[in-house]
Structures are given as C-alpha cells and as structure tokens.
Amino acid sequence: MGAARSVDDRRWPDFISFGLLTRVFPPDVVDAALVECGRVERRDRLLPARFVVYYVLSLALFAPCSYEQVMRKVMAGLGWALGWPHQRVVPTKAALFQARKRLGPEPLRVLFDKVAVPLADPRVPGGFYRSWRLMSIDGRTLELPGSETNVEQFGFASAVGGPALPRLRVIGLIECGSRAVIDVAFGTCGQDEPTLTEPLVRSLRPGMLLLADQAQLCERLWDLCRSSGADLLWRTASDAALPVEKWCSDGSFESRISPGTPVRVIEYSRATSGAGTVHSGERPGRLLTTITDPAAAPADELVGVHAQQRDVETLFGVLATHRRGAGGVLRSKSPDGVIQELYSYLCVHYAVRSMMQWNGVPVLVTGDTARRVK
C-alpha cells in the first residue's frame, strides 16, 4: 500500500525477450523476408518496415499491453539489443495502426516459413519413437473481433451462453517433442479439417511418424500424407468397416481402407490404453498405421506413442487463453490484420520453444535460423 506505479514500464525480462526475438529472427532474415514480399521502403520513415516487423512480433509477446506500451518496450528492447545510441520518439496509435496495415501479413508468413523447422533432439525423451521423428496435427477455432470485414471473410459460429463472434479455423503441424509449430493452415469454420489439412503435407518428410485423430481421417488425405514418405499413425472410429486380411504376431491385423490402400489395424482397450484383449461389450479404440511390420513397431508401443496426440491437442489454446487471457479475442478488426497477428503469435511461440531447446529444457518427460528441411 502506498507504492507508486512507475511511469517507465520497462523491465529486465523485456530486454531479454527482445534478445530472444533478435536471435531467432535476426535482422538479415527479417530484411530477406521484406525483400521477398516487396516491402522495402522507397523513402525514410519514422517506422521502417524492419522495425514494424519487430513491433508486430512484440504485440504477440506482450499481448495484454496497449499499442503504445508495446512500442515503448520495443524501443527500449531494440535499443538495448541493437545498441541504439538514444531513445526514439513514441509514434501515435494511428501511426502504429497504419504501419501494421502497410506491412500486411505476408512478411510475417515468409518469416515464419524461413525459420520454423523441427527442433527436437533425439536424446530428449518424447521427440522420437525409435528412428521416427514424432509429428502431430492439431486444430482449433479462434474468436475474432466482430467487425463487418471479419464476419464477411471468416463467418461465425453461434456461441453457447454468449454472443456469436467471427471464428477462424487453424490447423497446425506440430513437432511432439519440442511443441514447435512448423507449418500452419487457416480457413473458415465452414471448411472441413481434412481439406484444410492438405497444404500441411508439403512439410512432411521421410523419417517422420505423423499422429492424428479421426477428425482428419479421410482416404484422400491419408494417401496424400503417405505419398510424402512419412509414416502415419491415426485413430479411427471403432465401428469402421475394416475386414481382417491377415493377423500379425502382436495382435494387430492387416486390412484396407480402400482397394489400393493397405493399413495395419491396432485395437486397444480404452480402459487400459493398451493393445490386446478387449472386454466383452466394450468398444475398442482403433489405430491405423502404414508401418506394416509389427517387429519394427509393436502394437503396445504404438498405442503409447499415439497417447502423445492428447498432449498437443490444447497447444493452440495458448493463442486464445494464455496470451490474450480467458475469454479474450485477437486484436485485429481486419482479415489481413488477423492473419498478420496469428503469424506473429506463431513466430513468438516458435522463439520460446527454440529457447527451451537451446537450454535443454525437456518439454515432454514421458512418451514431449534455417530454411525448411528439404
């Protein structure tokens, strides 16, 4: 009681945070993204494009703060990290809004694409199963400000017990070990998840094992993912028609989800989460995998591996809750601003996961700048 609030809201953790941003997204990488998107200035501005990129990233890093508060942190942090000789004038909110609009979403998308690659270390538990790098698909809908342009672009779904707001569907390809999002797709609530997931196939590689739930399962998407060279381990409905073609030594069996699509089916008890005998009257859980050799991946082990899917299913909740606060929505009232803001959240999330990886922080303790891996 009686303590006065400081006029200066800068803190040492803010400086460290900016050091993280400039390390994961160094100025030369930011400049390359701006050149690729044609956002290089033709004249000197109070808010040059590179500066605005770091500002937009900082809006995600300090989400509860106002535009002006974030700008003060940016100026202090970049001055500390990059050695600016003197403090700069804080632009007005209108100038900051116009700078965001002028930048657009593309530089943030390109920056994310340039930097986001798998991070997991084979020595850290949870990132790999045998020789496979574990990946997962996760999706969520996010609430947006109820502007006319957001409603027109994204549509809305009725909310139970509250007002209806525009919603954006987000699907991400996530590395299980590091929790890093390495690719993402956006769409409206009206788009089904399998169709929206298809662009993520571009980031799958041989040597990956992709975990997914039955919401993503369809024959077309299965074939697309399998054509990437990655192996698949997906849950499917317990009543799906899967005739037994051949029993395997570990209790799994070979079947087909279509005439040209062979799979291995693993049935497991939901009560014990283990492969094997299913009690009478119980509906078994079912997993489909492209790994047809039970010696290479026994059924019991694969059931345990797929349980990691539940661990990443809430990851996009970080965007909606942990950053903006419970019940919060994103800032942006225009579609371009929404996409720009989401890419800034993804970039900051990736930076934090990178820092955890550098410091050897184990993200999963049980069964958790470069271009995209070719």
TORZA-495874 format. One record per residue (C-alpha): residue number from 1; residue in three letters; x, y, z. Coordinates in nm, 3 decimals, decimal comma, padded with zeros to 5 digits. Example, Ala and Ser with C-alpha at 12.3 -4.5 7.8 and 13.67 -1.06 7.14 Angstrom:
BEGIN
{1 ALA {01,230 -00,450 00,780}}
{2 SER {01,367 -00,106 00,714}}
# end
This chain:
BEGIN
{1 MET {00,000 00,000 00,000}}
{2 GLY {00,120 00,348 -00,078}}
{3 ALA {00,354 00,225 -00,353}}
{4 ALA {00,354 00,448 -00,661}}
{5 ARG {00,337 00,294 -01,008}}
{6 SER {00,645 00,368 -01,213}}
{7 VAL {00,596 00,579 -01,525}}
{8 ASP {00,854 00,361 -01,701}}
{9 ASP {00,704 00,012 -01,759}}
{10 ARG {01,024 -00,139 -01,894}}
{11 ARG {01,163 -00,444 -01,713}}
{12 TRP {01,478 -00,651 -01,748}}
{13 PRO {01,277 -00,957 -01,866}}
{14 ASP {01,152 -00,737 -02,154}}
{15 PHE {01,512 -00,675 -02,264}}
{16 ILE {01,584 -01,049 -02,250}}
{17 SER {01,271 -01,114 -02,456}}
{18 PHE {01,393 -00,880 -02,729}}
{19 GLY {01,729 -01,052 -02,723}}
{20 LEU {01,540 -01,375 -02,795}}
{21 LEU {01,348 -01,219 -03,086}}
{22 THR {01,661 -01,078 -03,249}}
{23 ARG {01,840 -01,410 -03,204}}
{24 VAL {01,568 -01,627 -03,359}}
{25 PHE {01,472 -01,361 -03,615}}
{26 PRO {01,798 -01,173 -03,685}}
{27 PRO {01,779 -00,850 -03,889}}
{28 ASP {01,922 -01,007 -04,205}}
{29 VAL {01,648 -01,275 -04,206}}
{30 VAL {01,382 -01,009 -04,146}}
{31 ASP {01,525 -00,798 -04,430}}
{32 ALA {01,524 -01,101 -04,664}}
{33 ALA {01,154 -01,158 -04,588}}
{34 LEU {01,076 -00,792 -04,657}}
{35 VAL {01,263 -00,801 -04,990}}
{36 GLU {01,081 -01,120 -05,092}}
{37 CYS {00,746 -00,953 -05,019}}
{38 GLY {00,834 -00,619 -05,179}}
{39 ARG {00,808 -00,424 -04,854}}
{40 VAL {01,141 -00,240 -04,884}}
{41 GLU {01,099 00,136 -04,824}}
{42 ARG {01,136 00,383 -05,111}}
{43 ARG {01,176 00,669 -04,862}}
{44 ASP {01,280 00,717 -04,500}}
{45 ARG {01,001 00,665 -04,247}}
{46 LEU {00,958 00,710 -03,875}}
{47 LEU {00,853 00,342 -03,869}}
{48 PRO {01,072 00,148 -04,117}}
{49 ALA {00,949 -00,196 -04,222}}
{50 ARG {01,211 -00,394 -04,024}}
{51 PHE {01,118 -00,201 -03,710}}
{52 VAL {00,748 -00,270 -03,770}}
{53 VAL {00,814 -00,644 -03,801}}
{54 TYR {00,970 -00,648 -03,454}}
{55 TYR {00,684 -00,435 -03,327}}
{56 VAL {00,421 -00,680 -03,459}}
{57 LEU {00,610 -00,969 -03,300}}
{58 SER {00,612 -00,773 -02,976}}
{59 LEU {00,234 -00,727 -02,988}}
{60 ALA {00,215 -01,105 -02,952}}
{61 LEU {00,490 -01,118 -02,690}}
{62 PHE {00,316 -00,855 -02,473}}
{63 ALA {-00,044 -00,926 -02,574}}
{64 PRO {-00,223 -00,764 -02,274}}
{65 CYS {-00,041 -00,431 -02,328}}
{66 SER {-00,169 -00,139 -02,534}}
{67 TYR {-00,016 -00,034 -02,867}}
{68 GLU {00,178 00,249 -02,703}}
{69 GLN {00,302 00,035 -02,412}}
{70 VAL {00,431 -00,228 -02,653}}
{71 MET {00,606 00,038 -02,862}}
{72 ARG {00,789 00,170 -02,554}}
{73 LYS {00,907 -00,183 -02,480}}
{74 VAL {01,017 -00,229 -02,842}}
{75 MET {01,219 00,090 -02,842}}
{76 ALA {01,383 00,007 -02,511}}
{77 GLY {01,443 -00,356 -02,603}}
{78 LEU {01,581 -00,296 -02,951}}
{79 GLY {01,789 -00,009 -02,824}}
{80 TRP {01,938 -00,250 -02,569}}
{81 ALA {01,975 -00,544 -02,811}}
{82 LEU {02,100 -00,349 -03,114}}
{83 GLY {02,291 -00,072 -02,939}}
{84 TRP {02,087 00,236 -03,036}}
{85 PRO {02,263 00,546 -02,903}}
{86 HIS {01,949 00,735 -02,788}}
{87 GLN {01,579 00,691 -02,711}}
{88 ARG {01,335 00,746 -03,000}}
{89 VAL {01,001 00,926 -03,003}}
{90 VAL {00,697 00,701 -02,947}}
{91 PRO {00,466 00,720 -03,253}}
{92 THR {00,094 00,775 -03,212}}
{93 LYS {-00,156 00,487 -03,211}}
{94 ALA {-00,284 00,597 -03,555}}
{95 ALA {00,070 00,584 -03,696}}
{96 LEU {00,122 00,238 -03,548}}
{97 PHE {-00,206 00,115 -03,698}}
{98 GLN {-00,111 00,247 -04,043}}
{99 ALA {00,235 00,088 -04,016}}
{100 ARG {00,078 -00,252 -03,944}}
{101 LYS {-00,159 -00,209 -04,237}}
{102 ARG {00,126 -00,105 -04,467}}
{103 LEU {00,332 -00,409 -04,367}}
{104 GLY {00,048 -00,660 -04,421}}
{105 PRO {00,057 -01,031 -04,330}}
{106 GLU {00,296 -01,160 -04,598}}
{107 PRO {00,631 -01,067 -04,434}}
{108 LEU {00,528 -01,244 -04,113}}
{109 ARG {00,423 -01,553 -04,310}}
{110 VAL {00,753 -01,560 -04,501}}
{111 LEU {00,949 -01,504 -04,180}}
{112 PHE {00,773 -01,798 -04,015}}
{113 ASP {00,834 -02,018 -04,322}}
{114 LYS {01,204 -01,927 -04,326}}
{115 VAL {01,267 -02,001 -03,960}}
{116 ALA {01,026 -02,274 -03,846}}
{117 VAL {01,198 -02,613 -03,867}}
{118 PRO {01,188 -02,919 -03,636}}
{119 LEU {01,383 -02,871 -03,314}}
{120 ALA {01,364 -03,195 -03,116}}
{121 ASP {01,685 -03,361 -03,000}}
{122 PRO {01,689 -03,743 -03,029}}
{123 ARG {01,844 -03,752 -02,681}}
{124 VAL {01,540 -03,584 -02,521}}
{125 PRO {01,250 -03,824 -02,444}}
{126 GLY {00,928 -03,768 -02,636}}
{127 GLY {01,066 -03,629 -02,959}}
{128 PHE {01,128 -03,960 -03,133}}
{129 TYR {00,992 -04,312 -03,142}}
{130 ARG {01,277 -04,542 -03,238}}
{131 SER {01,406 -04,382 -03,560}}
{132 TRP {01,090 -04,177 -03,633}}
{133 ARG {01,054 -03,807 -03,553}}
{134 LEU {00,709 -03,766 -03,395}}
{135 MET {00,478 -03,509 -03,552}}
{136 SER {00,113 -03,431 -03,487}}
{137 ILE {-00,181 -03,242 -03,638}}
{138 ASP {-00,383 -03,014 -03,413}}
{139 GLY {-00,672 -02,783 -03,493}}
{140 ARG {-00,876 -02,516 -03,318}}
{141 THR {-01,115 -02,231 -03,388}}
{142 LEU {-01,022 -01,886 -03,256}}
{143 GLU {-01,257 -01,597 -03,180}}
{144 LEU {-01,203 -01,269 -03,365}}
{145 PRO {-01,331 -00,914 -03,315}}
{146 GLY {-01,684 -00,877 -03,450}}
{147 SER {-01,610 -00,630 -03,730}}
{148 GLU {-01,806 -00,642 -04,055}}
{149 THR {-01,497 -00,736 -04,259}}
{150 ASN {-01,408 -01,023 -04,024}}
{151 VAL {-01,764 -01,156 -04,036}}
{152 GLU {-01,770 -01,131 -04,416}}
{153 GLN {-01,432 -01,305 -04,456}}
{154 PHE {-01,446 -01,575 -04,188}}
{155 GLY {-01,811 -01,616 -04,089}}
{156 PHE {-01,913 -01,707 -03,738}}
{157 ALA {-02,047 -01,993 -03,532}}
{158 SER {-02,309 -01,944 -03,263}}
{159 ALA {-02,159 -01,945 -02,916}}
{160 VAL {-02,335 -02,127 -02,632}}
{161 GLY {-02,411 -01,885 -02,349}}
{162 GLY {-02,254 -01,585 -02,517}}
{163 PRO {-02,258 -01,363 -02,826}}
{164 ALA {-02,167 -01,503 -03,165}}
{165 LEU {-01,827 -01,385 -03,289}}
{166 PRO {-01,638 -01,446 -03,614}}
{167 ARG {-01,418 -01,753 -03,592}}
{168 LEU {-01,107 -01,867 -03,775}}
{169 ARG {-01,011 -02,233 -03,802}}
{170 VAL {-00,640 -02,302 -03,755}}
{171 ILE {-00,469 -02,634 -03,834}}
{172 GLY {-00,104 -02,682 -03,741}}
{173 LEU {00,169 -02,938 -03,799}}
{174 ILE {00,343 -02,971 -03,463}}
{175 GLU {00,660 -03,146 -03,353}}
{176 CYS {00,565 -03,352 -03,047}}
{177 GLY {00,899 -03,329 -02,868}}
{178 SER {00,955 -02,953 -02,883}}
{179 ARG {00,589 -02,848 -02,926}}
{180 ALA {00,709 -02,626 -03,212}}
{181 VAL {00,458 -02,546 -03,486}}
{182 ILE {00,643 -02,590 -03,815}}
{183 ASP {00,358 -02,532 -04,060}}
{184 VAL {00,005 -02,395 -04,042}}
{185 ALA {-00,311 -02,352 -04,249}}
{186 PHE {-00,602 -02,112 -04,190}}
{187 GLY {-00,963 -02,136 -04,301}}
{188 THR {-01,322 -02,059 -04,213}}
{189 CYS {-01,537 -02,257 -03,971}}
{190 GLY {-01,727 -02,391 -04,271}}
{191 GLN {-01,421 -02,573 -04,408}}
{192 ASP {-01,374 -02,934 -04,301}}
{193 GLU {-01,050 -03,030 -04,128}}
{194 PRO {-00,924 -03,288 -04,384}}
{195 THR {-00,944 -03,036 -04,671}}
{196 LEU {-00,782 -02,764 -04,463}}
{197 THR {-00,504 -03,003 -04,357}}
{198 GLU {-00,394 -03,087 -04,713}}
{199 PRO {-00,145 -02,796 -04,754}}
{200 LEU {00,050 -02,921 -04,450}}
{201 VAL {00,162 -03,227 -04,648}}
{202 ARG {00,434 -03,005 -04,802}}
{203 SER {00,623 -03,015 -04,469}}
{204 LEU {00,614 -03,392 -04,415}}
{205 ARG {00,936 -03,585 -04,480}}
{206 PRO {01,053 -03,948 -04,478}}
{207 GLY {01,155 -04,045 -04,127}}
{208 MET {00,856 -03,871 -03,965}}
{209 LEU {00,569 -04,050 -03,790}}
{210 LEU {00,254 -03,839 -03,813}}
{211 LEU {-00,004 -03,875 -03,534}}
{212 ALA {-00,360 -03,761 -03,598}}
{213 ASP {-00,713 -03,808 -03,474}}
{214 GLN {-01,018 -03,934 -03,661}}
{215 ALA {-01,131 -03,577 -03,740}}
{216 GLN {-00,856 -03,564 -04,005}}
{217 LEU {-00,907 -03,916 -04,139}}
{218 CYS {-01,023 -03,949 -04,496}}
{219 GLU {-00,889 -04,163 -04,778}}
{220 ARG {-00,764 -03,869 -04,987}}
{221 LEU {-00,570 -03,707 -04,702}}
{222 TRP {-00,427 -04,044 -04,593}}
{223 ASP {-00,296 -04,105 -04,945}}
{224 LEU {-00,153 -03,752 -04,971}}
{225 CYS {00,032 -03,785 -04,639}}
{226 ARG {00,159 -04,131 -04,727}}
{227 SER {00,292 -04,002 -05,062}}
{228 SER {00,525 -03,766 -04,872}}
{229 GLY {00,726 -04,064 -04,747}}
{230 ALA {00,624 -04,009 -04,383}}
{231 ASP {00,465 -04,293 -04,185}}
{232 LEU {00,120 -04,244 -04,032}}
{233 LEU {-00,045 -04,343 -03,703}}
{234 TRP {-00,406 -04,221 -03,689}}
{235 ARG {-00,702 -04,302 -03,469}}
{236 THR {-01,022 -04,406 -03,641}}
{237 ALA {-01,380 -04,484 -03,540}}
{238 SER {-01,426 -04,811 -03,355}}
{239 ASP {-01,713 -04,914 -03,585}}
{240 ALA {-01,528 -04,853 -03,914}}
{241 ALA {-01,556 -05,143 -04,159}}
{242 LEU {-01,205 -05,293 -04,161}}
{243 PRO {-01,205 -05,660 -04,266}}
{244 VAL {-00,921 -05,875 -04,135}}
{245 GLU {-00,687 -05,987 -04,415}}
{246 LYS {-00,404 -06,121 -04,201}}
{247 TRP {-00,338 -06,143 -03,827}}
{248 CYS {00,001 -06,024 -03,700}}
{249 SER {00,206 -06,169 -03,418}}
{250 ASP {00,136 -05,875 -03,183}}
{251 GLY {-00,245 -05,899 -03,211}}
{252 SER {-00,284 -05,633 -03,479}}
{253 PHE {-00,412 -05,720 -03,825}}
{254 GLU {-00,370 -05,610 -04,185}}
{255 SER {-00,666 -05,457 -04,366}}
{256 ARG {-00,754 -05,192 -04,628}}
{257 ILE {-00,940 -04,863 -04,607}}
{258 SER {-00,981 -04,882 -04,988}}
{259 PRO {-00,880 -05,135 -05,257}}
{260 GLY {-00,540 -04,970 -05,306}}
{261 THR {-00,470 -04,855 -04,951}}
{262 PRO {-00,333 -05,127 -04,720}}
{263 VAL {-00,312 -05,050 -04,347}}
{264 ARG {-00,229 -05,224 -04,024}}
{265 VAL {-00,504 -05,201 -03,760}}
{266 ILE {-00,438 -05,194 -03,385}}
{267 GLU {-00,730 -05,245 -03,149}}
{268 TYR {-00,680 -05,149 -02,786}}
{269 SER {-00,877 -05,128 -02,465}}
{270 ARG {-00,984 -04,773 -02,385}}
{271 ALA {-00,991 -04,863 -02,015}}
{272 THR {-00,625 -04,966 -02,001}}
{273 SER {-00,497 -04,782 -02,312}}
{274 GLY {-00,314 -05,097 -02,403}}
{275 ALA {-00,324 -05,320 -02,709}}
{276 GLY {-00,459 -05,668 -02,672}}
{277 THR {-00,777 -05,823 -02,538}}
{278 VAL {-01,087 -05,606 -02,546}}
{279 HIS {-01,351 -05,689 -02,286}}
{280 SER {-01,691 -05,811 -02,396}}
{281 GLY {-01,932 -05,527 -02,468}}
{282 GLU {-01,654 -05,270 -02,475}}
{283 ARG {-01,599 -05,057 -02,785}}
{284 PRO {-01,228 -05,083 -02,867}}
{285 GLY {-01,011 -04,794 -02,968}}
{286 ARG {-00,861 -04,832 -03,314}}
{287 LEU {-00,541 -04,706 -03,469}}
{288 LEU {-00,438 -04,725 -03,834}}
{289 THR {-00,073 -04,722 -03,935}}
{290 THR {00,135 -04,750 -04,250}}
{291 ILE {00,400 -04,949 -04,056}}
{292 THR {00,303 -05,299 -04,158}}
{293 ASP {00,589 -05,483 -03,985}}
{294 PRO {00,497 -05,548 -03,618}}
{295 ALA {00,862 -05,615 -03,534}}
{296 ALA {00,952 -05,259 -03,641}}
{297 ALA {00,673 -05,106 -03,429}}
{298 PRO {00,485 -05,339 -03,189}}
{299 ALA {00,120 -05,264 -03,123}}
{300 ASP {00,163 -05,191 -02,750}}
{301 GLU {00,433 -04,933 -02,822}}
{302 LEU {00,228 -04,759 -03,091}}
{303 VAL {-00,071 -04,725 -02,855}}
{304 GLY {00,156 -04,548 -02,607}}
{305 VAL {00,305 -04,328 -02,879}}
{306 HIS {-00,036 -04,215 -03,002}}
{307 ALA {-00,130 -04,108 -02,650}}
{308 GLN {00,103 -03,811 -02,711}}
{309 GLN {-00,161 -03,678 -02,951}}
{310 ARG {-00,365 -03,577 -02,646}}
{311 ASP {-00,068 -03,380 -02,512}}
{312 VAL {-00,060 -03,144 -02,812}}
{313 GLU {-00,435 -03,108 -02,867}}
{314 THR {-00,451 -02,797 -02,646}}
{315 LEU {-00,150 -02,620 -02,796}}
{316 PHE {-00,350 -02,360 -02,990}}
{317 GLY {-00,527 -02,276 -02,666}}
{318 VAL {-00,212 -02,080 -02,587}}
{319 LEU {-00,311 -01,830 -02,855}}
{320 ALA {-00,663 -01,782 -02,724}}
{321 THR {-00,614 -01,807 -02,348}}
{322 HIS {-00,257 -01,788 -02,221}}
{323 ARG {-00,168 -01,485 -02,435}}
{324 ARG {-00,491 -01,285 -02,454}}
{325 GLY {-00,645 -01,404 -02,127}}
{326 ALA {-00,950 -01,620 -02,063}}
{327 GLY {-01,233 -01,523 -02,294}}
{328 GLY {-01,011 -01,284 -02,489}}
{329 VAL {-01,014 -01,239 -02,864}}
{330 LEU {-00,746 -01,126 -03,105}}
{331 ARG {-00,682 -00,753 -03,156}}
{332 SER {-00,729 -00,720 -03,530}}
{333 LYS {-01,052 -00,597 -03,688}}
{334 SER {-00,947 -00,665 -04,048}}
{335 PRO {-00,878 -01,005 -04,214}}
{336 ASP {-00,522 -00,909 -04,311}}
{337 GLY {-00,458 -00,794 -03,956}}
{338 VAL {-00,593 -01,123 -03,820}}
{339 ILE {-00,355 -01,330 -04,034}}
{340 GLN {-00,064 -01,099 -03,951}}
{341 GLU {-00,140 -01,130 -03,580}}
{342 LEU {-00,168 -01,507 -03,591}}
{343 TYR {00,167 -01,543 -03,769}}
{344 SER {00,321 -01,315 -03,507}}
{345 TYR {00,189 -01,544 -03,231}}
{346 LEU {00,327 -01,847 -03,415}}
{347 CYS {00,668 -01,681 -03,456}}
{348 VAL {00,685 -01,587 -03,088}}
{349 HIS {00,573 -01,935 -02,981}}
{350 TYR {00,846 -02,083 -03,201}}
{351 ALA {01,104 -01,848 -03,049}}
{352 VAL {01,009 -01,957 -02,696}}
{353 ARG {01,030 -02,325 -02,792}}
{354 SER {01,368 -02,260 -02,953}}
{355 MET {01,494 -02,103 -02,632}}
{356 MET {01,377 -02,405 -02,433}}
{357 GLN {01,561 -02,631 -02,676}}
{358 TRP {01,884 -02,430 -02,652}}
{359 ASN {01,874 -02,455 -02,273}}
{360 GLY {01,798 -02,827 -02,270}}
{361 VAL {01,452 -02,792 -02,115}}
{362 PRO {01,268 -03,125 -02,165}}
{363 VAL {00,924 -03,041 -02,300}}
{364 LEU {00,799 -03,397 -02,264}}
{365 VAL {00,934 -03,613 -01,987}}
{366 THR {00,726 -03,912 -02,090}}
{367 GLY {00,639 -04,085 -02,412}}
{368 ASP {00,742 -03,409 -02,529}}
{369 THR {01,770 -01,993 -03,830}}
{370 ALA {01,745 -02,225 -04,128}}
{371 ARG {01,521 -02,288 -04,424}}
{372 ARG {01,261 -02,558 -04,419}}
{373 VAL {01,414 -02,906 -04,419}}
{374 LYS {01,436 -03,041 -04,773}}
# end
